Amino acid sequence: MPDDKNTPRDTSASTKAGASTKTGAGPRVRTIPDGDNRPRLVCPDCDYIQYENPLIVVGAVASWEGKILLCRRAIEPRKGYWTMPAGYLELNEAAAHGAVRETREEACAEIEIDALLAVYNIPRISQVQLIYRATLVSPDCAPGEESEEVALFDWDRIPWDDLAFPSVIWALNHYDEVRDQAVFAARTNALDNAWGEISRD
Amino acid sequence: MPDDKNTPRDTSASTKAGASTKTGAGPRVRTIPDGDNRPRLVCPDCDYIQYENPLIVVGAVASWEGKILLCRRAIEPRKGYWTMPAGYLELNEAAAHGAVRETREEACAEIEIDALLAVYNIPRISQVQLIYRATLVSPDCAPGEESEEVALFDWDRIPWDDLAFPSVIWALNHYDEVRDQAVFAARTNALDNAWGEISRD
């Protein structure tokens, strides 16, 4: 899904879940392994089973004196559009650590995490996003490798029409909603707000 | 890590991340692929790259008239010990849906999710746990395939000495902490509570 508009990184299924440089190699037959109850990708050459799991994206809505840090993407998908710093959680990394690292990598900025702002579910692409509220420790920021430009936006200057993904819009609105609250329940997107409905399906 | 005490399921790295029935087959050489910056497992036979990602565990602390639903594990790790219903999030599944499904599978119980109780990080085993607070829709429950026994415990009868994992203890204590609160910040474990400290590392 390299062109998926909900994917905050260019790390598509083919590059993140597994890839091979030899045509036809690797797990490629979908079948239910013995003792399992769901179809998995299996390599017909060596019987290796490729379990696929949802991916965790971590990110931060970070502010400096009321201004919001955004990055203009230098990579597909959504090259040229604006996003908060966010990306895939790495192995052996805590979620808040990952948000700090992504902000450092994409915006060369240092932040202090303040609260869990939101958990967004995008089941269509098997993604769970943990977005934190954070404060910049200084206004210093600069484009990292994956950004064309980074900037601190006054709230009324946020480029709403040029945001990269729905979850960027959700996160900015949720940030605004809890702006004056020290303690709040982590927000979620519409799917999960309907907890009464989904819990009985 | 099949014997890891922080793993709420028997779904260890070898069965969840990938497994092969042929000895030595599948991704097994750790090397940094071209264009990457971290070592990955590569299959020397076909060059297939096995990307490894953190896993998401979802679960619920569910109550019925003040009693807490717990399951005694029928499987390793920690067979015979008690846990809240929890397990790995599946592909194309929202986190709250997963908590409902796990409760159905492990305790044959129906719940309604009320709030995100906690996000626990266990970076040593690359696990992020999303634990919800929930209410049973009836006191009906019964052991699912992975449970030897399920029961509704009065708070002062919780088998603290026989809980399966640290995160079960964390979740129960956090449940108690926010028992009377409709709105609260999702809890986390010690690592992430030290946000001021970890955000600058």
Boltz contact constraints between the chains, C-beta under 6 A:
constraints:
  - contact:
      token1: [A, 16]
      token2: [B, 51]
      max_distance: 6.0
  - contact:
      token1: [A, 17]
      token2: [B, 51]
      max_distance: 6.0
  - contact:
      token1: [A, 18]
      token2: [B, 49]
      max_distance: 6.0
  - contact:
      token1: [A, 18]
      token2: [B, 50]
      max_distance: 6.0
  - contact:
      token1: [A, 18]
      token2: [B, 51]
      max_distance: 6.0
  - contact:
      token1: [A, 19]
      token2: [B, 49]
      max_distance: 6.0
  - contact:
      token1: [A, 20]
      token2: [B, 46]
      max_distance: 6.0
  - contact:
      token1: [A, 20]
      token2: [B, 47]
      max_distance: 6.0
  - contact:
      token1: [A, 20]
      token2: [B, 48]
      max_distance: 6.0
  - contact:
      token1: [A, 21]
      token2: [B, 47]
      max_distance: 6.0
  - contact:
      token1: [A, 22]
      token2: [B, 46]
      max_distance: 6.0
  - contact:
      token1: [A, 22]
      token2: [B, 47]
      max_distance: 6.0
  - contact:
      token1: [A, 25]
      token2: [B, 46]
      max_distance: 6.0
  - contact:
      token1: [A, 25]
      token2: [B, 48]
      max_distance: 6.0
  - contact:
      token1: [A, 26]
      token2: [B, 46]
      max_distance: 6.0
  - contact:
      token1: [A, 26]
      token2: [B, 48]
      max_distance: 6.0
  - contact:
      token1: [A, 46]
      token2: [B, 20]
      max_distance: 6.0
  - contact:
      token1: [A, 46]
      token2: [B, 22]
      max_distance: 6.0
  - contact:
      token1: [A, 46]
      token2: [B, 25]
      max_distance: 6.0
  - contact:
      token1: [A, 46]
      token2: [B, 26]
      max_distance: 6.0
  - contact:
      token1: [A, 47]
      token2: [B, 20]
      max_distance: 6.0
  - contact:
      token1: [A, 47]
      token2: [B, 21]
      max_distance: 6.0
  - contact:
      token1: [A, 47]
      token2: [B, 22]
      max_distance: 6.0
  - contact:
      token1: [A, 48]
      token2: [B, 20]
      max_distance: 6.0
  - contact:
      token1: [A, 48]
      token2: [B, 25]
      max_distance: 6.0
  - contact:
      token1: [A, 48]
      token2: [B, 26]
      max_distance: 6.0
  - contact:
      token1: [A, 49]
      token2: [B, 18]
      max_distance: 6.0
  - contact:
      token1: [A, 49]
      token2: [B, 19]
      max_distance: 6.0
  - contact:
      token1: [A, 50]
      token2: [B, 18]
      max_distance: 6.0
  - contact:
      token1: [A, 51]
      token2: [B, 16]
      max_distance: 6.0
  - contact:
      token1: [A, 51]
      token2: [B, 17]
      max_distance: 6.0
  - contact:
      token1: [A, 51]
      token2: [B, 18]
      max_distance: 6.0
  - contact:
      token1: [A, 52]
      token2: [B, 91]
      max_distance: 6.0
  - contact:
      token1: [A, 53]
      token2: [B, 55]
      max_distance: 6.0
  - contact:
      token1: [A, 54]
      token2: [B, 56]
      max_distance: 6.0
  - contact:
      token1: [A, 54]
      token2: [B, 89]
      max_distance: 6.0
  - contact:
      token1: [A, 55]
      token2: [B, 53]
      max_distance: 6.0
  - contact:
      token1: [A, 56]
      token2: [B, 54]
      max_distance: 6.0
  - contact:
      token1: [A, 56]
      token2: [B, 128]
      max_distance: 6.0
  - contact:
      token1: [A, 89]
      token2: [B, 54]
      max_distance: 6.0
  - contact:
      token1: [A, 91]
      token2: [B, 52]
      max_distance: 6.0
  - contact:
      token1: [A, 91]
      token2: [B, 126]
      max_distance: 6.0
  - contact:
      token1: [A, 92]
      token2: [B, 123]
      max_distance: 6.0
  - contact:
      token1: [A, 92]
      token2: [B, 126]
      max_distance: 6.0
  - contact:
      token1: [A, 93]
      token2: [B, 123]
      max_distance: 6.0
  - contact:
      token1: [A, 94]
      token2: [B, 121]
      max_distance: 6.0
  - contact:
      token1: [A, 94]
      token2: [B, 123]
      max_distance: 6.0
  - contact:
      token1: [A, 94]
      token2: [B, 191]
      max_distance: 6.0
  - contact:
      token1: [A, 94]
      token2: [B, 192]
      max_distance: 6.0
  - contact:
      token1: [A, 95]
      token2: [B, 121]
      max_distance: 6.0
  - contact:
      token1: [A, 95]
      token2: [B, 128]
      max_distance: 6.0
  - contact:
      token1: [A, 96]
      token2: [B, 192]
      max_distance: 6.0
  - contact:
      token1: [A, 96]
      token2: [B, 195]
      max_distance: 6.0
  - contact:
      token1: [A, 97]
      token2: [B, 198]
      max_distance: 6.0
  - contact:
      token1: [A, 100]
      token2: [B, 199]
      max_distance: 6.0
  - contact:
      token1: [A, 112]
      token2: [B, 199]
      max_distance: 6.0
  - contact:
      token1: [A, 113]
      token2: [B, 195]
      max_distance: 6.0
  - contact:
      token1: [A, 113]
      token2: [B, 199]
      max_distance: 6.0
  - contact:
      token1: [A, 116]
      token2: [B, 186]
      max_distance: 6.0
  - contact:
      token1: [A, 121]
      token2: [B, 94]
      max_distance: 6.0
  - contact:
      token1: [A, 121]
      token2: [B, 95]
      max_distance: 6.0
  - contact:
      token1: [A, 123]
      token2: [B, 92]
      max_distance: 6.0
  - contact:
      token1: [A, 123]
      token2: [B, 93]
      max_distance: 6.0
  - contact:
      token1: [A, 123]
      token2: [B, 94]
      max_distance: 6.0
  - contact:
      token1: [A, 126]
      token2: [B, 91]
      max_distance: 6.0
  - contact:
      token1: [A, 126]
      token2: [B, 92]
      max_distance: 6.0
  - contact:
      token1: [A, 128]
      token2: [B, 56]
      max_distance: 6.0
  - contact:
      token1: [A, 128]
      token2: [B, 95]
      max_distance: 6.0
  - contact:
      token1: [A, 183]
      token2: [B, 185]
      max_distance: 6.0
  - contact:
      token1: [A, 185]
      token2: [B, 183]
      max_distance: 6.0
  - contact:
      token1: [A, 186]
      token2: [B, 116]
      max_distance: 6.0
  - contact:
      token1: [A, 186]
      token2: [B, 186]
      max_distance: 6.0
  - contact:
      token1: [A, 191]
      token2: [B, 94]
      max_distance: 6.0
  - contact:
      token1: [A, 192]
      token2: [B, 94]
      max_distance: 6.0
  - contact:
      token1: [A, 192]
      token2: [B, 96]
      max_distance: 6.0
  - contact:
      token1: [A, 195]
      token2: [B, 96]
      max_distance: 6.0
  - contact:
      token1: [A, 195]
      token2: [B, 113]
      max_distance: 6.0
  - contact:
      token1: [A, 198]
      token2: [B, 97]
      max_distance: 6.0
  - contact:
      token1: [A, 199]
      token2: [B, 100]
      max_distance: 6.0
  - contact:
      token1: [A, 199]
      token2: [B, 112]
      max_distance: 6.0
  - contact:
      token1: [A, 199]
      token2: [B, 113]
      max_distance: 6.0
